[in-house]
Amino acid sequence: MSHGYSAERQKLLNRLRRVEGQVRGIEKMVEDDRYCIDILTQIAATATALESVGLKILEEHTRHCVARALASGDEAVAREKTEELLAAVQRFAKAR
């Protein structure tokens, strides 16, 4: 079974590796006792980059998993995927 993001998996992995590199860079900045605002700027950039990955996965989940459930005609499956989507959006919104 493939997931909504499967077609974009390599791009997502590349983006996540860049985020990982950003986090290592922040760690180095703290080790080097860099200026607070510079570190906070990098943290904000990293959070934005990670959020963009989350948004892409959420978009693909909606286009693939939720759309397939709605098109199936199975009301219970459609309701389950709709509730799952709403919960994911709420979690994602709280993280902001």
GIRA-V159260 format. One record per residue. D_CENTER is the distance of its C-alpha to the mean C-alpha in Angstrom with 2 decimals. Layout:
D_CENTER
D_CENTER
//
This chain:
20.40
17.54
14.12
12.73
10.59
13.74
15.28
12.51
12.17
14.19
12.53
9.07
11.26
13.09
10.37
9.40
13.19
13.63
11.44
13.59
16.55
15.81
15.79
19.03
20.39
19.93
21.65
24.44
24.82
25.43
27.80
29.62
29.97
28.53
28.72
26.50
25.31
24.34
22.17
20.59
19.95
18.10
16.06
15.09
14.27
12.08
10.19
9.90
8.81
5.95
5.14
5.88
3.76
1.22
4.99
6.24
5.57
6.87
9.47
10.55
10.90
13.04
14.99
15.71
15.80
16.74
19.02
20.71
21.38
22.87
24.94
26.26
28.64
28.06
27.76
26.64
23.78
22.76
22.99
20.97
18.00
18.38
18.42
15.41
13.48
15.08
14.28
10.51
10.91
13.23
11.16
8.38
11.52
13.22
10.81
11.80
//
